[in-house]
């Protein structure tokens, strides 16, 4: 400090100048640390303003959004507008992904839709049910079957009307349960059965110089074939064809039962002939095959509904009296009389540690199971599994928690939804009883580990490695110089040990000789109806049947389901809704037959990213059925994941 108390960089220039010079202050040049500090303070202030803005947005939304508990009309049609995907559990919205421009599709929980339809069937306020499937993005075959059964209950008592510009296999599975099916004259029905092409990356990895070190057990463990082969092995093709055929037969059987007059076989096997005969008019061909009842646009359809359920006084053309699905669900909660049967959903990939809804964290699911065990009101436990598997360690954590429930004499029943494969079957082994749907995908009793190394990649740019070792395992796994034989033998032996543990658990729980289990294991995937014949499941049925069995085992005549799960936070839901596309933008989505076909391009990109991400992110031995993913709705790509996806696609385009 100067003698007068001023900082040295504020000393007047005149103090060192000629007496007649003008006295001014000359700032001292700012130092680099001071510049860095200024940048950090600016970032801090910016983040504070951003979060303050988000906070007030949420407060504003909470004060202005109309409460969903109130029914939007005194009577009318129950409007089931499924402009998203059907899921067993709602995922936690990612506000940061939404801010980056990556918005997740809307999700509808299976049990919410089922409960809404069941309660609407006997409620005089509901005069009809309208299925708006114009932007439906699909769901698992089992979930759609359960909704279809609930639609049948409604259809027996009041009209059910379905509308879409164009119907896919998933949307038509629901529409088949309607009293009337409408399609836009520019749309129609395009049903493609299970199957299609898979991606294989061996050629790409060879060109990049990446070595995929794979450790696996099971002749049919085709999950890692995309990294080892350029095509499908005969064993994998045999297994995949078998359960695809079973799923297709189950789909046709259900649709034909709901809509006997529909010419499903003729249309799906000879669609091109049918369309050519209709002079290229797909909608007319669909009408000729009795797949739809009437052709008309949204306004005509709305006017038809208005004749049944009433029109709005000041509405636009095609508007009708309607009660939204969300409002109806909020106003008609499930009754909770009788004893509690705990239901713990296991939805998504099984991962280590804690995870938000949408993924099944081993620690998270275990906690919910133990919470149910300590709840004195719980008399039995149902594990609702909808998972392709994942981490063996996390799967074992969940299994141990179920064993703790059994030690407390709680009956344990497993209800398999769309998927209960690999790790999803591992966690099912402690059950006293396993219930699966005929279309459940299960089995896949096999394990694998995957670890890439980049010695060839680096060699292409002149980078090599060398070093010293004190044991054969020194520096292993060497991702730069490549893994050695000693490490590979050790890892393969470890995977084989885990496989032996897996088959042993299955043999013990199913009370079958290990030799028999080994014949039906090896990573092979089975449909639920086939799994019942093989003894991998005890009974065919849905969640209702599993709850009834659990109550019977617990000797409870009156019961209700008590769910143990995390629900999305209010903050994330409100923020995501603020950032969601508005209804006008939603109408711009492609809804015709070409829109359905081009949607496959997005699925392909997401599958590509997911497969390549697997190469570097598994982290532990996996019991996972990756080929099962094609029978599920498309995965949600978050903001960061979307950026990674684009990076991978650019990389592939540049490989030459």
C-alpha positions as CSV (number, residue, x, y, z in Angstrom):
1,X,0.0,0.0,0.0
2,X,1.1,3.5,-0.6
3,X,1.6,6.0,2.2
4,X,-1.8,7.6,1.5
5,X,-3.6,4.2,1.7
6,X,-4.1,3.9,-2.0
7,X,-3.2,0.6,-3.8
8,X,0.1,0.8,-5.7
9,X,-1.6,0.4,-9.0
10,X,-3.7,3.5,-8.3
11,X,-0.7,5.9,-7.6
12,X,-1.1,9.1,-9.7
13,X,1.2,9.2,-12.7
14,X,1.9,12.8,-11.7
15,X,3.9,11.7,-8.7
16,X,6.6,10.5,-11.1
17,X,6.1,13.1,-13.8
18,X,7.2,16.6,-14.4
19,X,5.6,19.2,-12.1
20,X,3.5,20.7,-14.9
21,X,2.0,17.4,-16.1
22,X,-1.6,16.6,-15.6
23,X,-2.4,14.3,-12.7
24,X,-4.2,11.1,-13.9
25,X,-4.6,7.5,-12.7
26,X,-3.0,4.8,-14.8
27,X,-4.3,1.2,-14.1
28,X,-1.7,-1.4,-13.6
29,X,-1.9,-4.2,-16.2
30,X,-4.2,-7.0,-14.9
31,X,-2.3,-10.2,-14.0
32,X,-3.2,-13.6,-15.4
33,X,-4.5,-15.0,-12.1
34,X,-6.8,-12.0,-11.8
35,X,-8.2,-12.6,-15.3
36,X,-8.8,-16.3,-14.4
37,X,-10.6,-15.2,-11.2
38,X,-12.8,-12.9,-13.2
39,X,-13.8,-15.7,-15.6
40,X,-14.6,-18.0,-12.7
41,X,-16.7,-15.3,-11.0
42,X,-18.5,-14.7,-14.3
43,X,-19.3,-18.4,-14.6
44,X,-20.5,-18.6,-11.0
45,X,-22.8,-15.6,-11.6
46,X,-24.1,-17.1,-14.8
47,X,-24.9,-20.4,-13.2
48,X,-26.6,-18.7,-10.2
49,X,-28.8,-16.7,-12.6
50,X,-29.6,-19.8,-14.6
51,X,-30.7,-21.8,-11.6
52,X,-32.6,-18.8,-10.3
53,X,-34.5,-18.6,-13.6
54,X,-35.3,-22.3,-13.5
55,X,-36.5,-22.0,-9.9
56,X,-38.9,-19.2,-10.8
57,X,-40.1,-21.2,-13.9
58,X,-41.0,-24.1,-11.7
59,X,-42.8,-21.9,-9.3
60,X,-44.7,-20.2,-12.1
61,X,-45.6,-23.6,-13.6
62,X,-46.8,-24.9,-10.2
63,X,-49.0,-21.9,-9.8
64,X,-50.4,-21.8,-13.3
65,X,-50.7,-25.4,-14.4
66,X,-54.3,-26.7,-13.9
67,X,-54.4,-29.4,-11.3
68,X,-54.9,-32.8,-12.8
69,X,-57.0,-34.1,-10.0
70,X,-60.0,-32.3,-11.4
71,X,-62.0,-34.0,-14.2
72,X,-62.0,-31.7,-17.2
73,X,-65.6,-32.4,-18.1
74,X,-68.6,-33.7,-16.2
75,X,-69.1,-36.5,-18.8
76,X,-67.9,-37.5,-22.2
77,X,-65.3,-39.7,-23.8
78,X,-62.3,-40.9,-22.0
79,X,-59.5,-39.6,-24.3
80,X,-56.6,-42.0,-24.2
81,X,-54.1,-40.0,-26.3
82,X,-50.9,-42.1,-26.3
83,X,-48.5,-39.7,-27.9
84,X,-45.4,-41.5,-26.6
85,X,-44.4,-45.0,-25.3
86,X,-45.9,-47.5,-22.9
87,X,-43.6,-48.5,-20.1
88,X,-43.7,-50.4,-16.8
89,X,-42.1,-47.5,-14.9
90,X,-41.8,-43.8,-15.6
91,X,-38.2,-42.6,-16.1
92,X,-36.8,-39.5,-14.4
93,X,-37.0,-36.7,-16.9
94,X,-33.6,-35.1,-17.7
95,X,-34.0,-31.3,-17.6
96,X,-30.4,-30.7,-18.7
97,X,-31.0,-32.9,-21.8
98,X,-34.2,-31.0,-22.5
99,X,-32.2,-27.7,-22.3
100,X,-29.7,-29.1,-24.8
101,X,-32.5,-29.8,-27.2
102,X,-32.9,-33.5,-26.7
103,X,-36.4,-34.1,-25.5
104,X,-37.4,-37.6,-24.3
105,X,-40.7,-39.1,-25.6
106,X,-43.8,-38.9,-23.4
107,X,-44.2,-42.1,-21.3
108,X,-47.4,-43.8,-20.1
109,X,-47.3,-46.3,-17.3
110,X,-49.0,-49.6,-18.1
111,X,-50.8,-49.9,-14.8
112,X,-52.2,-46.3,-15.1
113,X,-53.7,-47.0,-18.5
114,X,-55.2,-50.3,-17.3
115,X,-56.6,-48.8,-14.1
116,X,-58.2,-45.9,-16.1
117,X,-59.9,-48.2,-18.5
118,X,-61.2,-50.5,-15.7
119,X,-62.6,-47.7,-13.8
120,X,-64.1,-46.1,-16.9
121,X,-66.0,-49.3,-17.8
122,X,-68.5,-48.9,-15.0
123,X,-68.6,-45.1,-14.6
124,X,-71.6,-43.5,-16.1
125,X,-69.7,-40.2,-16.7
126,X,-67.7,-42.0,-19.4
127,X,-69.8,-42.5,-22.5
128,X,-67.1,-43.9,-24.8
129,X,-63.3,-44.4,-24.9
130,X,-61.3,-42.8,-27.7
131,X,-57.9,-44.2,-28.5
132,X,-55.8,-41.6,-30.2
133,X,-52.8,-43.5,-31.6
134,X,-51.6,-41.0,-34.2
135,X,-48.3,-40.5,-32.5
136,X,-48.0,-43.7,-30.5
137,X,-44.4,-44.8,-30.4
138,X,-44.9,-48.4,-29.2
139,X,-44.5,-50.6,-26.1
140,X,-43.7,-54.1,-25.2
141,X,-46.0,-56.8,-26.5
142,X,-46.9,-58.0,-22.9
143,X,-47.8,-54.4,-21.8
144,X,-49.9,-53.9,-24.8
145,X,-51.7,-57.2,-24.2
146,X,-52.6,-56.1,-20.7
147,X,-54.1,-52.9,-22.0
148,X,-55.9,-54.8,-24.7
149,X,-57.6,-57.0,-22.0
150,X,-58.7,-53.9,-20.2
151,X,-60.1,-52.5,-23.5
152,X,-62.1,-55.6,-24.0
153,X,-63.8,-55.0,-20.6
154,X,-64.8,-51.5,-21.7
155,X,-65.9,-52.6,-25.2
156,X,-68.4,-55.0,-23.7
157,X,-70.2,-52.1,-22.0
158,X,-69.6,-49.0,-24.2
159,X,-68.1,-47.9,-27.5
160,X,-64.3,-47.9,-28.0
161,X,-63.2,-45.9,-31.0
162,X,-59.6,-45.8,-32.4
163,X,-58.0,-43.3,-34.7
164,X,-54.6,-43.0,-36.4
165,X,-53.3,-41.8,-39.7
166,X,-51.3,-45.0,-40.0
167,X,-51.1,-48.1,-37.8
168,X,-47.9,-50.0,-36.9
169,X,-47.9,-53.5,-35.3
170,X,-47.9,-51.9,-31.8
171,X,-50.7,-49.4,-32.4
172,X,-52.8,-52.0,-34.2
173,X,-52.4,-54.4,-31.3
174,X,-54.3,-51.9,-29.2
175,X,-56.7,-50.7,-32.0
176,X,-57.8,-54.3,-32.6
177,X,-59.7,-54.2,-29.3
178,X,-61.8,-51.2,-30.4
179,X,-65.4,-51.3,-31.5
180,X,-64.5,-49.1,-34.5
181,X,-61.1,-48.5,-36.1
182,X,-60.7,-45.4,-38.2
183,X,-57.7,-44.6,-40.4
184,X,-56.9,-41.4,-42.4
185,X,-57.5,-41.9,-46.2
186,X,-53.8,-41.0,-46.6
187,X,-52.6,-43.7,-44.1
188,X,-53.6,-47.3,-43.5
189,X,-52.1,-50.3,-41.8
190,X,-48.5,-51.4,-42.1
191,X,-47.9,-54.4,-39.9
192,X,-44.4,-55.9,-40.0
193,X,-43.9,-59.0,-37.9
194,X,-40.9,-59.5,-35.5
195,X,-37.5,-59.7,-37.2
196,X,-35.2,-57.6,-39.2
197,X,-31.5,-56.9,-39.6
198,X,-28.9,-56.6,-36.9
199,X,-25.7,-54.6,-37.0
200,X,-22.3,-56.3,-37.0
201,X,-19.1,-54.3,-36.3
202,X,-16.2,-56.7,-36.9
203,X,-15.3,-55.0,-40.2
204,X,-15.4,-51.6,-38.6
205,X,-13.3,-52.7,-35.6
206,X,-10.8,-54.2,-38.0
207,X,-10.5,-51.0,-40.0
208,X,-10.1,-49.0,-36.8
209,X,-7.6,-51.5,-35.4
210,X,-9.7,-52.1,-32.2
211,X,-9.4,-55.5,-30.7
212,X,-12.5,-56.7,-28.9
213,X,-11.4,-59.1,-26.2
214,X,-14.5,-61.2,-25.5
215,X,-15.0,-63.6,-22.7
216,X,-18.2,-65.6,-22.9
217,X,-20.0,-68.8,-22.2
218,X,-22.9,-70.2,-24.1
219,X,-23.3,-71.4,-27.7
220,X,-26.3,-69.1,-28.2
221,X,-24.8,-66.1,-26.3
222,X,-25.1,-64.0,-29.4
223,X,-25.0,-60.7,-27.5
224,X,-21.3,-60.3,-28.4
225,X,-21.4,-61.6,-31.9
226,X,-21.6,-58.2,-33.4
227,X,-18.1,-57.6,-32.2
228,X,-16.8,-61.0,-33.3
229,X,-18.5,-61.7,-36.6
230,X,-19.7,-60.0,-39.8
231,X,-23.0,-62.0,-39.8
232,X,-25.3,-64.1,-37.6
233,X,-24.1,-67.5,-36.5
234,X,-26.3,-70.5,-37.4
235,X,-26.9,-71.1,-33.7
236,X,-28.0,-67.5,-33.1
237,X,-30.2,-67.5,-36.2
238,X,-31.9,-70.7,-35.0
239,X,-32.7,-69.3,-31.6
240,X,-33.8,-65.9,-32.8
241,X,-36.0,-67.3,-35.5
242,X,-37.7,-69.6,-32.9
243,X,-38.8,-67.0,-30.5
244,X,-39.6,-64.4,-33.2
245,X,-42.0,-67.0,-34.7
246,X,-43.6,-67.6,-31.3
247,X,-44.0,-63.8,-30.6
248,X,-45.6,-63.4,-34.1
249,X,-48.0,-66.2,-33.6
250,X,-49.0,-64.8,-30.2
251,X,-49.6,-61.4,-31.7
252,X,-51.7,-62.8,-34.5
253,X,-53.7,-64.9,-32.1
254,X,-54.5,-62.0,-29.8
255,X,-55.4,-59.6,-32.7
256,X,-57.6,-62.3,-34.4
257,X,-59.4,-63.0,-31.2
258,X,-60.2,-59.3,-30.6
259,X,-61.1,-58.7,-34.3
260,X,-62.1,-62.0,-36.0
261,X,-63.1,-60.4,-39.3
262,X,-59.6,-59.0,-39.9
263,X,-57.7,-60.8,-42.7
264,X,-54.4,-60.7,-40.8
265,X,-52.6,-63.5,-42.5
266,X,-53.6,-62.6,-46.1
267,X,-52.7,-59.0,-45.6
268,X,-49.4,-59.4,-43.8
269,X,-48.1,-62.1,-46.2
270,X,-49.3,-60.4,-49.4
271,X,-49.4,-56.7,-48.5
272,X,-47.9,-55.6,-51.8
273,X,-50.5,-57.5,-53.8
274,X,-53.3,-56.1,-51.7
275,X,-52.0,-52.5,-52.2
276,X,-51.5,-53.0,-56.0
277,X,-55.1,-54.4,-56.2
278,X,-56.3,-51.2,-54.5
279,X,-54.4,-49.1,-57.1
280,X,-51.8,-48.1,-54.6
281,X,-54.2,-46.9,-52.0
282,X,-53.0,-48.5,-48.7
283,X,-55.9,-47.2,-46.7
284,X,-58.4,-48.7,-49.1
285,X,-56.4,-52.0,-49.1
286,X,-56.6,-52.0,-45.3
287,X,-60.4,-51.4,-45.5
288,X,-60.8,-54.2,-48.0
289,X,-59.0,-56.6,-45.6
290,X,-61.3,-55.5,-42.8
291,X,-58.3,-54.2,-40.8
292,X,-60.1,-50.9,-40.4
293,X,-63.8,-50.0,-40.4
294,X,-63.9,-46.4,-41.7
295,X,-61.7,-44.0,-43.6
296,X,-61.8,-40.4,-42.5
297,X,-59.6,-37.5,-41.2
298,X,-59.4,-36.3,-37.7
299,X,-62.3,-33.8,-38.1
300,X,-64.6,-36.5,-39.4
301,X,-63.6,-38.9,-36.7
302,X,-64.2,-36.2,-34.0
303,X,-67.6,-35.4,-35.4
304,X,-68.5,-39.1,-35.2
305,X,-67.4,-39.2,-31.5
306,X,-69.4,-36.1,-30.8
307,X,-72.5,-37.9,-31.9
308,X,-71.9,-40.4,-29.1
309,X,-70.3,-38.4,-26.3
310,X,-71.4,-34.8,-27.1
311,X,-69.8,-31.9,-28.7
312,X,-68.1,-28.9,-27.1
313,X,-70.2,-25.7,-27.1
314,X,-67.4,-23.4,-28.3
315,X,-65.1,-26.0,-29.7
316,X,-63.5,-26.2,-33.1
317,X,-64.7,-28.6,-35.8
318,X,-64.1,-32.1,-34.7
319,X,-63.9,-31.4,-31.0
320,X,-66.0,-33.5,-28.6
321,X,-66.6,-33.7,-24.9
322,X,-63.6,-35.4,-23.4
323,X,-61.9,-36.3,-20.1
324,X,-58.2,-36.6,-20.5
325,X,-56.3,-39.8,-19.4
326,X,-54.1,-37.9,-16.9
327,X,-57.1,-36.2,-15.2
328,X,-59.0,-39.4,-15.0
329,X,-56.1,-41.3,-13.5
330,X,-55.6,-38.6,-10.9
331,X,-59.3,-38.6,-10.0
332,X,-59.7,-42.3,-9.8
333,X,-56.8,-43.8,-7.7
334,X,-56.6,-47.5,-7.1
335,X,-58.4,-48.7,-4.0
336,X,-56.1,-49.8,-1.1
337,X,-58.4,-52.0,1.0
338,X,-57.2,-55.3,2.4
339,X,-53.7,-56.5,3.1
340,X,-50.7,-55.0,1.2
341,X,-48.8,-57.1,-1.4
342,X,-45.5,-55.3,-2.1
343,X,-44.7,-54.8,-5.8
344,X,-41.1,-54.0,-6.6
345,X,-40.6,-53.0,-10.3
346,X,-37.3,-54.0,-11.9
347,X,-37.3,-52.1,-15.1
348,X,-34.5,-51.5,-17.5
349,X,-30.8,-52.6,-17.5
350,X,-29.6,-53.9,-14.2
351,X,-26.6,-51.7,-13.2
352,X,-24.3,-51.5,-10.2
353,X,-25.2,-49.2,-7.3
354,X,-27.9,-46.6,-7.2
355,X,-30.0,-45.6,-10.2
356,X,-33.0,-43.5,-11.1
357,X,-36.2,-45.1,-12.5
358,X,-35.6,-46.4,-16.0
359,X,-32.5,-48.3,-14.9
360,X,-32.5,-51.0,-12.2
361,X,-29.7,-50.1,-9.7
362,X,-28.8,-53.1,-7.7
363,X,-28.5,-51.1,-4.5
364,X,-31.8,-49.2,-5.2
365,X,-33.9,-52.4,-5.9
366,X,-32.3,-54.2,-2.9
367,X,-33.3,-51.2,-0.6
368,X,-36.9,-51.4,-1.8
369,X,-37.1,-55.1,-1.2
370,X,-35.6,-54.7,2.4
371,X,-38.0,-51.8,3.0
372,X,-40.9,-54.1,2.1
373,X,-39.6,-56.8,4.4
374,X,-39.6,-54.3,7.3
375,X,-43.1,-53.0,6.5
376,X,-45.5,-54.8,8.9
377,X,-48.4,-54.2,6.5
378,X,-46.8,-56.3,3.7
379,X,-47.9,-59.9,3.6
380,X,-46.2,-61.0,0.4
381,X,-43.8,-59.7,-2.3
382,X,-44.2,-59.6,-6.1
383,X,-41.1,-58.7,-8.2
384,X,-42.3,-57.2,-11.5
385,X,-39.4,-57.8,-13.9
386,X,-39.1,-56.0,-17.2
387,X,-35.3,-56.1,-17.8
388,X,-32.9,-57.6,-20.4
389,X,-30.4,-58.1,-17.5
390,X,-27.1,-56.5,-16.9
391,X,-24.5,-56.6,-14.2
392,X,-24.0,-59.9,-12.5
393,X,-22.9,-58.2,-9.3
394,X,-26.0,-56.1,-9.2
395,X,-28.2,-59.0,-10.0
396,X,-26.7,-61.0,-7.2
397,X,-27.4,-58.0,-4.8
398,X,-31.1,-58.2,-5.7
399,X,-31.2,-62.0,-5.3
400,X,-29.7,-61.7,-1.9
401,X,-32.3,-59.2,-0.8
402,X,-35.0,-61.6,-2.0
403,X,-33.4,-64.4,0.1
404,X,-33.7,-62.0,3.1
405,X,-37.4,-61.6,2.3
406,X,-37.8,-65.4,2.2
407,X,-36.0,-65.7,5.5
408,X,-38.7,-63.6,7.0
409,X,-41.3,-66.1,5.7
410,X,-42.6,-63.6,3.1
411,X,-43.9,-65.4,-0.1
412,X,-42.0,-64.2,-3.1
413,X,-43.6,-64.3,-6.6
414,X,-42.0,-63.1,-9.8
415,X,-44.2,-61.5,-12.5
416,X,-42.4,-61.3,-15.8
417,X,-43.5,-58.5,-18.1
418,X,-42.0,-57.9,-21.6
419,X,-38.5,-59.0,-20.7
420,X,-37.0,-61.1,-18.0
421,X,-33.8,-62.4,-19.6
422,X,-30.3,-63.1,-18.4
423,X,-29.8,-61.0,-15.3
424,X,-33.6,-60.6,-15.3
425,X,-33.9,-64.4,-14.9
426,X,-31.0,-64.5,-12.4
427,X,-33.0,-62.3,-10.0
428,X,-36.1,-64.5,-10.5
429,X,-34.4,-67.7,-9.2
430,X,-35.3,-67.2,-5.5
431,X,-39.1,-67.0,-6.3
432,X,-41.6,-69.4,-4.8
433,X,-43.6,-69.0,-8.1
434,X,-42.8,-67.5,-11.5
435,X,-45.6,-66.1,-13.7
436,X,-44.9,-65.1,-17.3
437,X,-46.9,-64.0,-20.3
438,X,-46.8,-66.2,-23.4
439,X,-45.0,-63.3,-25.1
440,X,-42.5,-62.6,-22.4
441,X,-38.9,-62.9,-23.6
442,X,-36.9,-64.8,-21.0
443,X,-34.1,-67.3,-20.5
444,X,-30.8,-66.1,-22.1
445,X,-28.9,-68.0,-19.3
446,X,-25.4,-67.0,-20.2
447,X,-22.7,-64.5,-19.3
448,X,-20.0,-62.5,-21.0
449,X,-17.3,-59.9,-20.4
450,X,-15.9,-57.5,-22.9
451,X,-12.8,-55.3,-22.9
452,X,-11.3,-53.4,-25.9
453,X,-7.7,-52.8,-26.6
454,X,-6.1,-50.4,-29.0
455,X,-2.6,-51.7,-29.9
456,X,-3.4,-51.9,-33.6
457,X,-5.2,-48.5,-33.6
458,X,-2.1,-46.8,-32.1
459,X,0.3,-48.7,-34.4
460,X,-1.5,-47.1,-37.4
461,X,-0.3,-43.7,-36.3
462,X,3.1,-44.8,-35.2
463,X,2.5,-45.2,-31.5
464,X,3.9,-48.4,-29.9
465,X,4.4,-49.5,-26.3
466,X,7.1,-51.3,-24.3
467,X,7.9,-51.8,-20.6
468,X,9.0,-54.2,-17.9
469,X,7.1,-56.8,-15.9
470,X,7.6,-58.7,-12.7
471,X,4.8,-61.2,-13.2
472,X,2.8,-62.4,-16.2
473,X,0.0,-60.1,-15.0
474,X,2.1,-56.9,-14.7
475,X,0.3,-54.1,-16.4
476,X,-2.7,-56.2,-17.4
477,X,-5.1,-55.5,-18.8
478,X,-2.8,-53.5,-21.2
479,X,-5.2,-51.6,-23.3
480,X,-2.3,-50.0,-25.2
481,X,-0.1,-52.9,-25.9
482,X,-2.8,-55.6,-25.9
483,X,-3.9,-58.2,-23.3
484,X,-1.7,-61.3,-23.0
485,X,-2.6,-65.0,-22.8
486,X,-2.3,-65.2,-19.1
487,X,-4.8,-62.4,-18.5
488,X,-7.2,-63.8,-21.2
489,X,-7.1,-67.3,-19.6
490,X,-7.8,-65.8,-16.2
491,X,-10.8,-63.8,-17.4
492,X,-12.3,-66.6,-19.4
493,X,-12.0,-68.9,-16.3
494,X,-13.8,-66.3,-14.2
495,X,-16.6,-65.9,-16.7
496,X,-17.0,-69.7,-16.8
497,X,-17.2,-69.8,-13.0
498,X,-20.0,-67.2,-13.1
499,X,-21.8,-69.2,-15.7
500,X,-21.6,-72.3,-13.5
501,X,-23.0,-70.3,-10.7
502,X,-25.9,-69.1,-12.9
503,X,-26.8,-72.6,-14.1
504,X,-26.5,-74.0,-10.6
505,X,-28.9,-71.4,-9.3
506,X,-31.4,-72.2,-12.0
507,X,-31.1,-76.0,-11.5
508,X,-31.6,-75.5,-7.7
509,X,-34.6,-73.2,-8.0
510,X,-36.3,-75.1,-10.8
511,X,-35.6,-78.5,-9.1
512,X,-34.0,-79.9,-12.3
513,X,-30.8,-81.7,-12.9
514,X,-27.9,-79.5,-13.9
515,X,-27.5,-81.4,-17.1
516,X,-31.0,-80.5,-18.1
517,X,-30.5,-76.8,-17.4
518,X,-27.2,-76.8,-19.4
519,X,-29.2,-78.1,-22.4
520,X,-31.6,-75.2,-22.4
521,X,-29.2,-72.5,-21.2
522,X,-26.1,-71.5,-23.1
523,X,-27.6,-68.0,-23.6
524,X,-30.6,-69.2,-25.6
525,X,-33.7,-66.9,-25.5
526,X,-37.2,-68.3,-25.1
527,X,-40.7,-66.9,-25.4
528,X,-42.8,-67.3,-22.2
529,X,-45.0,-70.0,-23.6
530,X,-42.0,-72.1,-24.5
531,X,-40.3,-71.3,-21.2
532,X,-43.4,-72.8,-19.5
533,X,-43.0,-76.0,-21.4
534,X,-39.3,-76.2,-20.4
535,X,-40.0,-75.6,-16.7
536,X,-38.3,-72.2,-16.6
537,X,-41.6,-70.6,-15.4
538,X,-44.5,-72.1,-13.4
539,X,-47.5,-70.4,-14.9
540,X,-48.7,-68.2,-17.7
541,X,-50.5,-65.0,-16.7
542,X,-50.1,-61.3,-15.9
543,X,-49.5,-59.1,-12.9
544,X,-53.0,-59.7,-11.6
545,X,-52.4,-63.4,-11.5
546,X,-49.1,-63.0,-9.7
547,X,-50.8,-60.8,-7.1
548,X,-53.5,-63.4,-6.6
549,X,-51.0,-66.2,-6.1
550,X,-48.9,-64.1,-3.7
551,X,-52.1,-63.3,-1.7
552,X,-53.1,-67.0,-1.6
553,X,-49.7,-68.0,-0.4
554,X,-49.9,-65.4,2.3
555,X,-53.5,-66.6,3.1
556,X,-55.0,-63.2,2.4
557,X,-58.5,-63.0,1.0
558,X,-58.5,-59.2,0.5
559,X,-55.4,-57.4,-0.8
560,X,-54.1,-54.5,-2.7
561,X,-50.8,-53.8,-4.5
562,X,-48.4,-51.5,-2.6
563,X,-45.6,-50.3,-4.9
564,X,-42.1,-49.7,-3.6
565,X,-40.3,-47.5,-6.2
566,X,-39.0,-44.0,-6.7
567,X,-41.3,-41.7,-8.7
568,X,-40.0,-38.8,-10.8
569,X,-39.5,-35.6,-8.8
570,X,-42.0,-32.8,-9.2
571,X,-39.2,-30.4,-10.2
572,X,-38.0,-32.6,-13.1
573,X,-41.5,-33.3,-14.3
574,X,-42.6,-29.7,-14.3
575,X,-39.4,-28.5,-15.9
576,X,-39.5,-31.2,-18.6
577,X,-43.2,-30.2,-19.3
578,X,-42.2,-26.6,-19.7
579,X,-39.6,-27.6,-22.3
580,X,-41.8,-30.2,-24.0
581,X,-42.9,-29.6,-27.6
582,X,-46.3,-27.8,-27.7
583,X,-49.3,-29.4,-29.4
584,X,-48.8,-27.5,-32.6
585,X,-45.2,-28.7,-33.0
586,X,-46.4,-32.2,-32.1
587,X,-48.7,-32.2,-35.0
588,X,-45.7,-31.7,-37.3
589,X,-44.4,-35.1,-36.5
590,X,-44.5,-37.6,-39.4
591,X,-47.6,-39.8,-39.0
592,X,-48.2,-41.5,-42.4
593,X,-46.8,-44.7,-43.7
594,X,-43.5,-43.1,-44.8
595,X,-43.2,-41.6,-41.3
596,X,-43.5,-45.1,-39.8
597,X,-40.8,-46.4,-42.1
598,X,-38.4,-43.5,-41.7
599,X,-38.7,-43.8,-37.9
600,X,-36.6,-46.9,-38.3
601,X,-33.7,-44.7,-39.2
602,X,-33.7,-43.1,-35.8
603,X,-34.0,-46.6,-34.2
604,X,-30.9,-47.7,-36.2
605,X,-28.8,-44.8,-35.0
606,X,-29.8,-45.3,-31.4
607,X,-29.0,-49.0,-31.6
608,X,-25.7,-48.3,-33.2
609,X,-24.7,-45.9,-30.4
610,X,-25.9,-48.3,-27.8
611,X,-23.9,-51.2,-29.2
612,X,-20.7,-49.3,-29.6
613,X,-21.1,-47.8,-26.1
614,X,-21.3,-51.4,-24.8
615,X,-17.8,-52.0,-26.0
616,X,-16.3,-49.6,-23.4
617,X,-18.8,-49.2,-20.6
618,X,-19.9,-52.6,-19.3
619,X,-17.5,-52.4,-16.3
620,X,-18.2,-55.9,-15.0
621,X,-19.3,-59.4,-16.0
622,X,-22.6,-59.1,-17.7
623,X,-25.7,-61.4,-17.8
624,X,-27.5,-59.4,-20.5
625,X,-29.7,-60.2,-23.5
626,X,-28.9,-57.5,-26.0
627,X,-30.7,-59.0,-28.9
628,X,-34.0,-58.7,-26.9
629,X,-33.8,-54.9,-27.2
630,X,-35.4,-54.9,-30.7
631,X,-38.7,-56.0,-29.1
632,X,-38.8,-53.0,-26.9
633,X,-39.6,-49.3,-27.6
634,X,-36.7,-47.2,-28.7
635,X,-34.3,-46.2,-26.0
636,X,-34.2,-42.6,-24.8
637,X,-31.0,-40.8,-25.8
638,X,-30.1,-38.1,-23.3
639,X,-28.3,-34.9,-24.2
640,X,-24.8,-36.2,-23.5
641,X,-25.6,-39.5,-25.0
642,X,-26.9,-37.8,-28.1
643,X,-23.6,-35.9,-28.5
644,X,-21.7,-39.1,-28.2
645,X,-24.0,-40.7,-30.7
646,X,-23.3,-38.0,-33.2
647,X,-19.6,-38.3,-32.6
648,X,-19.6,-42.0,-33.3
649,X,-21.6,-41.5,-36.5
650,X,-19.1,-38.9,-37.7
651,X,-16.3,-41.3,-36.9
652,X,-17.8,-44.1,-38.9
653,X,-18.4,-41.8,-41.9
654,X,-14.7,-40.8,-41.8
655,X,-13.3,-44.4,-41.8
656,X,-11.8,-45.3,-45.1
